[in-house]
Amino acid sequence: MNISATDFASLLCSRLCHDLLSPVGALNNGLELLADEHDPEMRARCLELLSESAKASANKLKFFRLAFGAAGGFGETVDTREAHAAIEGLFGDNHRVKIGWMIEDPVLPKHAIKVLLNLALIGGDALIRGGQLDIGAEIADDHMEIVVRADGPRIVLDPELRSALAGGSADLPITPRAAAAYLAHALVTQGEGVLQVSPPESDVLLFGASFRVS
């Protein structure tokens, strides 16, 4: 399935706005409550909730800048510590998902970081009751090898996302919810590579991507 650059930009923007709506809405509600609240204990609680919502918003923005945008500067590589911090901020801070980081390279190509982050986003979201999210990557013979493994008490990967990871189909068109999956597919395809997903009946969710980086 081919999607125009304009349509795909719209999908990514819609996804970003959807994910930011909740924490930003919570900030607005908290400010309204704070304006009407005079009890010191309740005001302290409102400030605590505002702080949590502001942190969640900032973490999402930092992640999406790397995963969707041009963060990391105009060079060809990105510091892997920045990618690790973005994933920890998105999932690790709530202690619902434990992150296993198995990447030794100090920097990786920018498009490889985007594939890694988007697969991690999908894997983490699939752990609807929490669990373990392991992320590994290395460059071997001018090829990028990425593995993302999600393991938890309940794993749900929507068929729409599974289809988008394979490039989409007429029956399941790409929607904002599947934008990250389609972006991962597109970047791997540009690198003349393959993106594999474990079958639906598997006990764990496993993504494997191999593509050229030079």
Residue frames as a rotation matrix with the C-alpha (Angstrom) as fourth column:
MET 1
0.580 0.815 0.000 0.00
0.815 -0.580 0.000 0.00
0.000 0.000 -1.000 0.00
ASN 2
-0.517 -0.748 0.417 1.41
0.753 -0.629 -0.195 3.40
0.408 0.213 0.888 -1.03
ILE 3
0.542 0.616 -0.571 0.68
0.806 -0.573 0.147 6.47
-0.236 -0.540 -0.808 1.08
SER 4
0.437 -0.372 0.819 1.58
0.389 -0.743 -0.545 9.99
0.811 0.557 -0.180 -0.02
ALA 5
-0.600 -0.762 -0.241 4.02
0.595 -0.224 -0.772 11.98
0.534 -0.607 0.589 2.09
THR 6
-0.637 0.427 0.641 1.29
-0.511 -0.857 0.064 14.49
0.577 -0.287 0.765 2.92
ASP 7
0.458 0.859 -0.230 -1.17
-0.416 0.435 0.798 11.83
0.785 -0.270 0.557 4.04
PHE 8
0.238 -0.424 -0.874 1.46
0.661 0.730 -0.174 10.11
0.711 -0.537 0.454 6.14
ALA 9
-0.820 -0.498 0.281 2.47
0.184 -0.695 -0.695 13.39
0.542 -0.518 0.662 7.80
SER 10
-0.171 0.859 0.483 -1.21
-0.735 -0.437 0.519 13.86
0.657 -0.266 0.706 8.69
LEU 11
0.575 0.357 -0.736 -1.33
0.089 0.867 0.490 10.37
0.813 -0.347 0.467 10.21
LEU 12
-0.295 -0.782 -0.549 1.71
0.741 0.175 -0.649 11.04
0.604 -0.598 0.527 12.37
CYS 13
-0.807 0.042 0.589 0.35
-0.261 -0.921 -0.291 14.40
0.530 -0.388 0.754 13.52
SER 14
0.240 0.968 0.067 -2.99
-0.608 0.096 0.788 12.81
0.757 -0.230 0.612 14.41
ARG 15
0.400 -0.169 -0.901 -1.21
0.507 0.860 0.064 10.09
0.763 -0.482 0.430 16.40
LEU 16
-0.681 -0.730 -0.065 0.89
0.501 -0.398 -0.769 12.64
0.535 -0.556 0.636 18.27
CYS 17
-0.555 0.543 0.630 -2.13
-0.590 -0.791 0.162 14.81
0.586 -0.282 0.760 19.11
HIS 18
0.476 0.765 -0.433 -4.11
-0.249 0.590 0.768 11.78
0.843 -0.258 0.472 20.30
ASP 19
0.165 -0.489 -0.856 -1.33
0.740 0.636 -0.220 10.66
0.652 -0.597 0.467 22.65
LEU 20
-0.844 -0.528 0.094 -0.82
0.357 -0.685 -0.635 14.16
0.400 -0.503 0.767 24.06
LEU 21
-0.170 0.870 0.463 -4.50
-0.206 -0.491 0.847 14.88
0.964 0.049 0.263 24.58
SER 22
0.539 0.439 -0.719 -4.76
0.506 0.513 0.693 12.93
0.673 -0.738 0.054 27.82
PRO 23
-0.141 -0.621 -0.771 -1.83
0.989 -0.117 -0.087 14.45
-0.036 -0.775 0.631 29.79
VAL 24
-0.909 -0.157 0.386 -2.46
0.221 -0.967 0.127 17.97
0.354 0.201 0.914 28.43
GLY 25
0.009 0.986 0.164 -6.17
-0.046 -0.163 0.986 17.65
0.999 -0.016 0.044 29.26
ALA 26
0.401 0.070 -0.914 -5.21
0.828 0.400 0.394 16.56
0.393 -0.914 0.103 32.76
LEU 27
-0.701 -0.687 -0.192 -3.07
0.712 -0.657 -0.249 19.69
0.045 -0.312 0.949 33.10
ASN 28
-0.656 0.522 0.546 -6.01
-0.140 -0.794 0.591 21.87
0.742 0.312 0.594 32.12
ASN 29
0.396 0.848 -0.352 -8.37
0.201 0.294 0.935 20.09
0.896 -0.441 -0.054 34.53
GLY 30
0.052 -0.468 -0.882 -5.81
0.976 0.209 -0.053 20.34
0.209 -0.859 0.468 37.33
LEU 31
-0.896 -0.393 0.207 -5.40
0.368 -0.918 -0.148 24.07
0.248 -0.057 0.967 36.83
GLU 32
-0.226 0.899 0.374 -9.18
-0.240 -0.424 0.873 24.55
0.944 0.107 0.312 36.95
LEU 33
0.527 0.389 -0.756 -9.39
0.553 0.519 0.652 22.55
0.646 -0.761 0.058 40.18
LEU 34
-0.361 -0.770 -0.526 -6.49
0.923 -0.212 -0.322 24.46
0.136 -0.601 0.787 41.69
ALA 35
-0.770 0.087 0.632 -8.16
0.047 -0.980 0.192 27.79
0.636 0.178 0.751 40.97
ASP 36
0.156 0.950 0.269 -11.27
-0.423 -0.182 0.888 26.76
0.893 -0.252 0.374 42.92
GLU 37
0.507 0.004 -0.862 -9.60
0.559 0.760 0.332 24.81
0.656 -0.650 0.384 45.71
HIS 38
0.362 -0.329 0.872 -8.66
-0.562 -0.824 -0.077 26.46
0.744 -0.462 -0.483 49.02
ASP 39
0.961 -0.046 0.273 -7.93
-0.199 0.574 0.794 23.46
-0.193 -0.817 0.543 51.23
PRO 40
0.228 -0.965 -0.129 -4.11
-0.931 -0.255 0.262 23.20
-0.286 0.061 -0.956 51.64
GLU 41
-0.285 -0.334 0.899 -4.08
-0.209 0.937 0.282 19.41
-0.936 -0.107 -0.336 51.47
MET 42
0.533 0.564 0.631 -6.20
0.509 0.382 -0.772 19.32
-0.676 0.732 -0.083 48.31
ARG 43
0.872 -0.283 -0.400 -4.11
-0.465 -0.736 -0.492 22.06
-0.155 0.615 -0.773 46.71
ALA 44
-0.126 -0.960 0.251 -0.98
-0.786 0.251 0.565 20.00
-0.605 -0.126 -0.786 47.39
ARG 45
-0.110 0.173 0.979 -2.63
0.289 0.948 -0.135 17.02
-0.951 0.268 -0.155 45.73
CYS 46
0.892 0.451 0.032 -3.60
0.195 -0.318 -0.928 19.13
-0.409 0.834 -0.372 42.72
LEU 47
0.505 -0.784 -0.360 -0.01
-0.833 -0.552 0.033 20.34
-0.225 0.283 -0.932 42.38
GLU 48
-0.317 -0.596 0.737 1.20
-0.381 0.792 0.477 16.74
-0.868 -0.130 -0.478 42.55
LEU 49
0.305 0.534 0.789 -1.17
0.549 0.578 -0.604 15.72
-0.778 0.617 -0.117 39.75
LEU 50
0.943 0.001 -0.333 -0.12
-0.229 -0.723 -0.651 18.73
-0.241 0.690 -0.682 37.68
SER 51
0.060 -0.998 -0.014 3.52
-0.858 -0.059 0.511 17.74
-0.511 -0.018 -0.860 38.10
GLU 52
-0.279 -0.116 0.953 2.80
0.099 0.984 0.149 14.16
-0.955 0.136 -0.263 36.99
SER 53
0.671 0.619 0.409 0.84
0.491 0.042 -0.870 15.33
-0.556 0.784 -0.276 33.94
ALA 54
0.766 -0.457 -0.452 3.55
-0.595 -0.771 -0.229 17.82
-0.244 0.444 -0.862 32.95
LYS 55
-0.251 -0.902 0.351 6.22
-0.650 0.425 0.630 15.12
-0.717 -0.070 -0.693 33.22
ALA 56
-0.013 0.332 0.943 4.15
0.434 0.852 -0.294 12.68
-0.901 0.405 -0.155 31.16
SER 57
0.925 0.374 -0.071 3.64
0.128 -0.483 -0.866 15.32
-0.358 0.792 -0.495 28.46
ALA 58
0.422 -0.847 -0.323 7.35
-0.847 -0.495 0.191 16.14
-0.322 0.193 -0.927 28.36
ASN 59
-0.338 -0.558 0.758 8.31
-0.293 0.828 0.479 12.46
-0.894 -0.060 -0.443 28.17
LYS 60
0.390 0.563 0.728 5.94
0.558 0.484 -0.674 11.83
-0.732 0.669 -0.125 25.28
LEU 61
0.948 -0.037 -0.315 7.24
-0.237 -0.743 -0.626 14.85
-0.211 0.668 -0.714 23.39
LYS 62
0.051 -0.999 0.013 10.87
-0.840 -0.036 0.542 13.80
-0.541 -0.039 -0.840 23.87
PHE 63
-0.269 -0.102 0.958 10.07
0.148 0.978 0.145 10.31
-0.952 0.181 -0.248 22.61
PHE 64
0.621 0.623 0.476 8.07
0.553 0.082 -0.829 11.46
-0.556 0.778 -0.294 19.59
ARG 65
0.679 -0.471 -0.563 10.76
-0.615 -0.784 -0.087 13.98
-0.400 0.406 -0.822 18.59
LEU 66
-0.424 -0.888 0.179 13.18
-0.666 0.440 0.602 11.07
-0.613 0.136 -0.778 18.21
ALA 67
-0.408 0.300 0.862 10.72
0.316 0.933 -0.175 8.48
-0.856 0.201 -0.476 16.90
PHE 68
0.457 0.722 0.520 8.84
0.779 -0.043 -0.625 10.68
-0.429 0.691 -0.582 14.41
GLY 69
0.971 0.053 -0.235 10.76
-0.014 -0.961 -0.275 13.94
-0.240 0.270 -0.932 14.03
ALA 70
0.595 -0.790 0.146 14.23
0.169 -0.055 -0.984 15.27
0.786 0.610 0.101 13.27
ALA 71
0.877 -0.284 0.388 15.57
-0.466 -0.302 0.832 15.23
-0.119 -0.910 -0.397 16.85
GLY 72
0.582 -0.750 0.314 19.23
0.532 0.643 0.551 14.40
-0.615 -0.154 0.774 17.28
GLY 73
-0.054 -0.612 -0.789 20.39
-0.284 -0.748 0.600 17.19
-0.957 0.256 -0.134 14.99
PHE 74
0.705 0.311 -0.638 21.11
-0.651 -0.076 -0.756 17.10
-0.284 0.947 0.149 11.29
GLY 75
-0.438 -0.899 -0.021 23.87
-0.863 0.414 0.288 14.48
-0.250 0.144 -0.957 11.47
GLU 76
-0.136 0.322 -0.937 23.54
-0.652 0.684 0.329 10.91
0.746 0.655 0.117 10.33
THR 77
-0.418 -0.080 -0.905 23.70
0.443 0.852 -0.280 9.31
0.793 -0.518 -0.321 13.80
VAL 78
0.424 0.581 0.695 22.00
-0.493 -0.496 0.715 9.59
0.760 -0.645 0.076 17.18
ASP 79
-0.662 -0.619 0.422 23.43
-0.660 0.214 -0.721 8.92
0.356 -0.756 -0.550 20.63
THR 80
-0.302 0.565 -0.768 21.90
0.172 0.824 0.539 5.65
0.938 0.030 -0.346 21.83
ARG 81
-0.820 0.009 -0.572 21.78
0.571 -0.037 -0.820 7.01
-0.028 -0.999 0.025 25.38
GLU 82
-0.805 0.563 -0.188 19.24
-0.560 -0.825 -0.072 9.56
-0.195 0.047 0.980 24.16
ALA 83
-0.266 0.706 -0.656 17.09
-0.524 0.465 0.714 6.77
0.809 0.534 0.246 22.70
HIS 84
-0.521 0.014 -0.853 17.38
0.560 0.761 -0.329 4.76
0.644 -0.649 -0.404 25.94
ALA 85
-0.938 0.147 -0.315 16.32
0.171 -0.593 -0.787 7.76
-0.302 -0.792 0.530 28.02
ALA 86
-0.610 0.749 -0.259 13.34
-0.769 -0.480 0.422 8.37
0.192 0.457 0.869 25.71
ILE 87
-0.180 0.530 -0.828 12.08
-0.095 0.829 0.551 4.80
0.979 0.178 -0.099 26.11
GLU 88
-0.668 -0.111 -0.736 12.63
0.681 0.308 -0.664 4.83
0.300 -0.945 -0.130 29.88
GLY 89
-0.940 0.316 -0.128 10.73
-0.234 -0.871 -0.431 8.10
-0.248 -0.375 0.893 30.12
LEU 90
-0.400 0.830 -0.389 7.80
-0.761 -0.064 0.646 6.76
0.511 0.554 0.657 28.13
PHE 91
0.343 0.553 -0.760 7.45
-0.169 0.832 0.529 3.36
0.924 -0.053 0.379 29.83
GLY 92
-0.304 -0.619 -0.724 9.87
0.512 0.535 -0.672 3.03
0.803 -0.575 0.154 32.73
ASP 93
-0.813 -0.089 0.575 8.69
-0.317 -0.760 -0.567 5.92
0.488 -0.644 0.590 34.88
ASN 94
0.114 0.941 0.318 5.33
-0.908 -0.031 0.418 4.29
0.403 -0.336 0.851 35.61
HIS 95
-0.598 -0.503 0.624 7.03
-0.738 0.650 -0.183 1.02
-0.313 -0.570 -0.760 36.62
ARG 96
0.507 0.828 0.240 4.45
-0.599 0.538 -0.593 -0.89
-0.620 0.157 0.769 34.60
VAL 97
0.962 -0.261 -0.075 6.99
0.090 0.568 -0.818 -1.96
0.256 0.780 0.570 31.99
LYS 98
0.513 -0.858 0.013 10.56
-0.050 -0.015 0.999 -2.94
-0.857 -0.513 -0.050 32.80
ILE 99
0.860 -0.236 -0.452 13.11
-0.504 -0.258 -0.824 -2.06
0.078 0.937 -0.341 30.11
GLY 100
0.487 -0.770 0.411 15.96
0.382 0.611 0.693 -4.37
-0.786 -0.180 0.592 29.16
TRP 101
0.836 -0.236 -0.496 18.54
-0.507 -0.680 -0.530 -2.38
-0.212 0.694 -0.688 27.14
MET 102
0.439 -0.663 0.606 21.02
0.363 0.748 0.555 -4.54
-0.822 -0.023 0.569 25.23
ILE 103
0.859 -0.182 0.479 22.72
0.396 -0.359 -0.845 -2.04
0.325 0.916 -0.236 22.94
GLU 104
0.356 -0.830 -0.430 26.45
0.751 -0.020 0.660 -1.38
-0.556 -0.557 0.616 23.27
ASP 105
-0.225 -0.456 0.861 27.03
0.897 -0.442 0.001 0.96
0.380 0.773 0.509 20.31
PRO 106
-0.592 -0.043 -0.805 27.37
0.548 -0.754 -0.363 4.58
-0.591 -0.656 0.470 21.49
VAL 107
-0.328 0.517 -0.791 25.66
-0.662 -0.723 -0.198 5.87
-0.674 0.458 0.579 18.34
LEU 108
-0.358 0.284 0.890 23.44
0.621 0.784 -0.001 4.38
-0.698 0.552 -0.457 15.64
PRO 109
-0.907 0.079 0.413 22.17
0.324 -0.494 0.807 5.69
0.268 0.866 0.422 12.29
LYS 110
-0.802 0.596 0.046 19.23
-0.537 -0.685 -0.492 8.05
-0.262 -0.419 0.869 12.72
HIS 111
-0.066 0.838 -0.542 16.81
-0.867 0.220 0.446 5.94
0.493 0.499 0.712 10.67
ALA 112
-0.396 -0.122 -0.910 17.81
0.185 0.960 -0.209 2.85
0.900 -0.251 -0.357 12.67
ILE 113
-0.993 0.055 -0.104 16.97
0.086 -0.263 -0.961 4.69
-0.080 -0.963 0.256 15.89
LYS 114
-0.450 0.883 -0.132 13.54
-0.892 -0.453 0.013 5.50
-0.048 0.124 0.991 14.46
VAL 115
-0.031 0.407 -0.913 12.87
-0.394 0.834 0.386 1.86
0.919 0.372 0.134 13.61
LEU 116
-0.694 -0.343 -0.633 14.02
0.389 0.560 -0.731 0.81
0.606 -0.754 -0.255 17.08
LEU 117
-0.948 0.314 0.040 11.90
-0.228 -0.588 -0.776 3.40
-0.220 -0.745 0.630 18.88
ASN 118
-0.246 0.919 -0.307 8.75
-0.947 -0.161 0.277 2.72
0.206 0.359 0.910 16.88
LEU 119
-0.081 0.176 -0.981 9.02
-0.077 0.980 0.182 -1.04
0.994 0.090 -0.065 17.41
ALA 120
-0.874 -0.260 -0.410 9.63
0.383 0.148 -0.912 -0.42
0.298 -0.954 -0.030 21.12
LEU 121
-0.740 0.664 0.104 6.54
-0.663 -0.694 -0.283 1.83
-0.115 -0.278 0.953 21.21
ILE 122
0.048 0.778 -0.626 4.38
-0.743 0.447 0.499 -0.90
0.668 0.441 0.599 19.66
GLY 123
-0.284 -0.236 -0.929 5.83
0.261 0.913 -0.312 -3.59
0.923 -0.331 -0.198 21.92
GLY 124
-0.989 -0.115 -0.093 5.38
0.123 -0.290 -0.949 -1.52
0.082 -0.950 0.301 25.08
ASP 125
-0.482 0.876 0.013 1.80
-0.876 -0.482 0.007 -0.61
0.012 -0.008 1.000 24.18
ALA 126
-0.020 0.462 -0.887 1.04
-0.435 0.795 0.423 -4.31
0.900 0.394 0.185 23.58
LEU 127
-0.691 -0.258 -0.675 1.91
0.465 0.557 -0.688 -5.07
0.554 -0.789 -0.265 27.23
ILE 128
-0.059 0.775 0.629 -1.48
-0.140 -0.630 0.764 -3.94
0.988 -0.043 0.146 28.47
ARG 129
0.939 0.322 -0.116 -0.88
0.060 0.176 0.982 -5.42
0.337 -0.930 0.146 31.95
GLY 130
0.539 -0.816 0.211 2.80
-0.805 -0.425 0.413 -4.56
-0.248 -0.392 -0.886 32.08
GLY 131
0.931 -0.278 0.235 5.79
0.303 0.950 -0.080 -6.81
-0.201 0.145 0.969 31.67
GLN 132
0.083 -0.990 -0.111 9.29
0.238 -0.088 0.967 -6.91
-0.968 -0.107 0.229 30.23
LEU 133
0.990 0.136 -0.028 10.40
0.015 -0.306 -0.952 -5.04
-0.138 0.942 -0.305 27.13
ASP 134
0.202 -0.969 0.143 13.85
0.347 0.207 0.915 -6.08
-0.916 -0.135 0.378 25.86
ILE 135
0.971 0.085 -0.223 15.57
-0.145 -0.534 -0.833 -4.10
-0.190 0.841 -0.506 23.11
GLY 136
0.159 -0.956 0.247 18.71
0.301 0.285 0.910 -5.09
-0.940 -0.070 0.333 21.26
ALA 137
0.994 0.100 -0.048 20.54
-0.014 -0.321 -0.947 -3.76
-0.111 0.942 -0.318 18.19
GLU 138
0.102 -0.994 -0.033 23.88
0.066 -0.026 0.997 -4.02
-0.993 -0.104 0.063 16.46
ILE 139
0.647 -0.012 -0.763 25.50
-0.728 -0.308 -0.613 -3.32
-0.227 0.951 -0.208 13.11
ALA 140
0.041 -0.614 0.789 27.01
0.003 0.789 0.614 -6.31
-0.999 -0.023 0.034 11.31
ASP 141
-0.598 -0.381 0.706 28.46
0.648 0.289 0.705 -6.17
-0.472 0.878 0.074 7.80
ASP 142
-0.988 0.151 -0.026 26.77
-0.145 -0.864 0.481 -2.85
0.050 0.480 0.876 6.95
HIS 143
-0.238 0.953 -0.187 23.40
0.160 0.228 0.960 -4.21
0.958 0.198 -0.207 8.07
MET 144
-0.578 0.181 0.796 21.38
-0.770 -0.445 -0.457 -3.10
0.271 -0.877 0.397 11.06
GLU 145
-0.438 0.445 -0.781 19.95
0.327 0.888 0.323 -5.88
0.837 -0.114 -0.535 13.19
ILE 146
-0.626 0.329 0.707 17.20
-0.718 -0.597 -0.358 -4.93
0.304 -0.731 0.610 15.65
VAL 147
-0.465 0.520 -0.716 15.28
0.446 0.837 0.318 -7.20
0.765 -0.171 -0.621 18.01
VAL 148
-0.585 0.392 0.710 12.44
-0.746 -0.603 -0.283 -6.09
0.317 -0.695 0.645 20.31
ARG 149
-0.574 0.341 -0.744 10.85
0.330 0.928 0.170 -8.63
0.749 -0.148 -0.646 22.66
ALA 150
-0.377 0.557 0.740 7.72
-0.825 -0.564 0.005 -7.99
0.420 -0.609 0.673 24.76
ASP 151
-0.502 0.167 -0.848 6.75
0.297 0.955 0.012 -10.48
0.812 -0.246 -0.529 27.44
GLY 152
-0.803 0.281 0.525 3.96
-0.587 -0.520 -0.620 -10.13
0.099 -0.807 0.582 29.99
PRO 153
-0.706 0.558 0.436 0.79
0.056 0.658 -0.751 -11.63
-0.706 -0.506 -0.495 31.46
ARG 154
0.391 0.819 0.421 -1.30
0.593 0.126 -0.796 -10.32
-0.704 0.560 -0.436 28.56
ILE 155
-0.688 -0.651 -0.322 -0.04
0.075 -0.504 0.860 -9.22
-0.722 0.568 0.396 25.16
VAL 156
0.405 0.863 0.303 -2.34
0.556 0.030 -0.831 -7.67
-0.726 0.505 -0.467 22.56
LEU 157
-0.768 -0.545 -0.335 -1.14
0.003 -0.527 0.850 -6.67
-0.640 0.652 0.407 19.08
ASP 158
0.217 0.941 -0.261 -4.07
-0.275 -0.198 -0.941 -5.38
-0.937 0.276 0.216 17.07
PRO 159
0.217 -0.081 0.973 -4.42
0.778 0.616 -0.122 -6.89
-0.590 0.783 0.197 13.56
GLU 160
0.975 0.158 0.154 -4.32
0.218 -0.795 -0.566 -3.34
0.033 0.585 -0.810 12.21
LEU 161
0.549 -0.836 -0.016 -0.81
-0.706 -0.474 0.526 -2.87
-0.447 -0.277 -0.850 13.59
ARG 162
0.001 -0.516 0.856 0.30
0.124 0.850 0.512 -6.28
-0.992 0.106 0.065 12.41
SER 163
0.586 0.299 0.753 -0.93
0.763 0.111 -0.637 -5.40
-0.274 0.948 -0.163 8.92
ALA 164
0.977 -0.210 -0.042 0.80
-0.214 -0.945 -0.247 -1.99
0.012 0.250 -0.968 8.96
LEU 165
0.268 -0.925 0.270 4.10
-0.479 0.116 0.870 -3.61
-0.836 -0.362 -0.412 9.92
ALA 166
-0.170 -0.258 0.951 3.78
0.591 0.746 0.308 -5.60
-0.789 0.614 0.025 6.71
GLY 167
-0.956 -0.280 0.088 2.95
0.244 -0.592 0.768 -2.50
-0.163 0.755 0.635 4.65
GLY 168
-0.445 0.865 -0.232 -0.83
-0.553 -0.469 -0.689 -2.38
-0.705 -0.178 0.687 5.03
SER 169
-0.837 0.284 0.468 -3.60
0.513 0.703 0.492 -3.85
-0.189 0.652 -0.734 2.94
ALA 170
-0.691 0.652 0.312 -6.83
-0.139 -0.544 0.827 -2.79
0.709 0.528 0.467 1.25
ASP 171
0.166 0.803 -0.573 -8.84
0.501 0.432 0.750 -4.46
0.849 -0.412 -0.331 4.02
LEU 172
0.558 -0.065 -0.827 -6.95
0.797 -0.238 0.556 -2.70
-0.233 -0.969 -0.081 6.81
PRO 173
0.480 -0.368 0.796 -5.95
0.384 -0.728 -0.568 0.82
0.789 0.579 -0.208 5.67
ILE 174
-0.500 -0.771 -0.394 -3.37
0.749 -0.155 -0.645 2.76
0.436 -0.617 0.655 7.65
THR 175
0.682 0.702 0.208 -4.85
0.423 -0.610 0.670 4.90
0.597 -0.369 -0.713 10.42
PRO 176
0.343 -0.569 0.747 -3.18
-0.639 -0.724 -0.259 7.27
0.689 -0.388 -0.612 12.91
ARG 177
0.734 -0.020 0.679 -3.08
-0.591 0.473 0.653 4.43
-0.334 -0.881 0.335 15.44
ALA 178
0.763 -0.418 0.493 -0.95
0.494 0.869 -0.030 2.38
-0.416 0.267 0.870 13.02
ALA 179
0.920 -0.391 0.000 1.34
-0.302 -0.712 -0.634 5.24
0.248 0.583 -0.773 11.95
ALA 180
0.256 -0.873 0.415 4.29
-0.859 -0.008 0.512 4.04
-0.443 -0.487 -0.752 14.04
ALA 181
0.230 -0.109 0.967 4.00
0.122 0.989 0.083 0.53
-0.965 0.099 0.241 12.60
TYR 182
0.875 0.143 0.463 3.88
0.465 0.018 -0.885 1.79
-0.135 0.990 -0.050 9.03
LEU 183
0.751 -0.660 -0.006 6.85
-0.654 -0.744 -0.137 4.11
0.086 0.107 -0.990 9.62
ALA 184
0.082 -0.724 0.685 8.92
-0.544 0.543 0.640 1.17
-0.835 -0.425 -0.349 10.86
HIS 185
0.430 0.158 0.889 7.93
0.519 0.762 -0.387 -0.83
-0.739 0.628 0.246 7.79
ALA 186
0.991 0.013 0.137 8.75
0.121 -0.556 -0.822 2.05
0.066 0.831 -0.553 5.42
LEU 187
0.515 -0.853 0.080 12.20
-0.838 -0.481 0.258 2.67
-0.181 -0.200 -0.963 6.90
VAL 188
-0.010 -0.487 0.873 13.12
-0.192 0.858 0.476 -1.02
-0.981 -0.163 -0.102 6.80
THR 189
0.645 0.332 0.689 11.88
0.573 0.386 -0.723 -1.25
-0.505 0.861 0.059 3.21
GLN 190
0.933 -0.340 -0.121 13.98
-0.354 -0.796 -0.491 1.77
0.071 0.501 -0.863 2.23
GLY 191
0.074 -0.945 0.317 16.98
-0.907 0.068 0.415 -0.10
-0.414 -0.319 -0.853 3.59
GLU 192
0.043 0.020 -0.999 16.14
-0.766 0.642 -0.020 -3.10
0.641 0.766 0.043 1.39
GLY 193
-0.878 -0.408 0.248 15.49
-0.457 0.564 -0.688 -5.15
0.141 -0.717 -0.682 4.49
VAL 194
-0.241 0.793 -0.560 12.89
0.198 0.605 0.771 -7.32
0.950 0.075 -0.303 6.15
LEU 195
-0.593 0.192 0.782 10.69
-0.775 -0.401 -0.489 -6.80
0.219 -0.896 0.387 9.19
GLN 196
-0.457 0.373 -0.808 9.40
0.124 0.926 0.357 -9.92
0.881 0.063 -0.469 10.93
VAL 197
-0.240 0.492 0.837 6.75
-0.935 -0.349 -0.064 -10.33
0.261 -0.798 0.543 13.63
SER 198
-0.968 -0.077 0.239 6.07
-0.167 0.909 -0.381 -13.38
-0.188 -0.409 -0.893 15.78
PRO 199
-0.617 0.778 -0.120 2.79
0.212 0.311 0.926 -15.19
0.758 0.546 -0.357 14.97
PRO 200
-0.055 0.695 0.717 -0.40
-0.652 -0.569 0.501 -14.28
0.756 -0.440 0.484 16.87
GLU 201
0.801 0.448 -0.398 -0.38
-0.070 0.730 0.680 -17.57
0.595 -0.517 0.616 18.79
SER 202
-0.152 -0.957 -0.248 3.12
0.342 0.185 -0.921 -16.98
0.927 -0.225 0.299 20.22
ASP 203
0.426 0.266 -0.865 3.51
0.889 0.053 0.455 -16.58
0.167 -0.962 -0.214 24.00
VAL 204
-0.104 -0.500 -0.860 5.73
0.480 -0.782 0.397 -13.52
-0.871 -0.372 0.322 23.50
LEU 205
0.944 0.327 0.046 5.70
0.218 -0.511 -0.831 -10.66
-0.248 0.795 -0.554 21.00
LEU 206
0.026 -0.999 0.033 8.91
0.458 0.041 0.888 -10.55
-0.889 -0.008 0.459 18.99
PHE 207
0.962 0.146 -0.231 9.97
-0.116 -0.545 -0.830 -8.06
-0.247 0.826 -0.507 16.31
GLY 208
0.072 -0.971 0.229 13.05
0.516 0.233 0.824 -8.56
-0.853 0.059 0.518 14.18
ALA 209
0.959 0.190 -0.211 14.34
-0.054 -0.606 -0.794 -6.07
-0.279 0.772 -0.571 11.62
SER 210
-0.014 -0.969 0.246 17.35
0.542 0.199 0.816 -6.38
-0.840 0.145 0.523 9.33
PHE 211
0.893 0.330 0.307 18.22
0.437 -0.469 -0.767 -3.69
-0.109 0.819 -0.563 6.79
ARG 212
0.054 -0.917 0.394 21.11
0.929 -0.098 -0.357 -1.99
0.366 0.385 0.847 5.08
VAL 213
0.730 0.157 -0.666 22.57
0.505 -0.780 0.370 1.14
-0.461 -0.606 -0.648 6.69
SER 214
-0.114 -0.793 -0.599 25.21
-0.135 -0.584 0.800 2.15
-0.984 0.172 -0.040 4.15
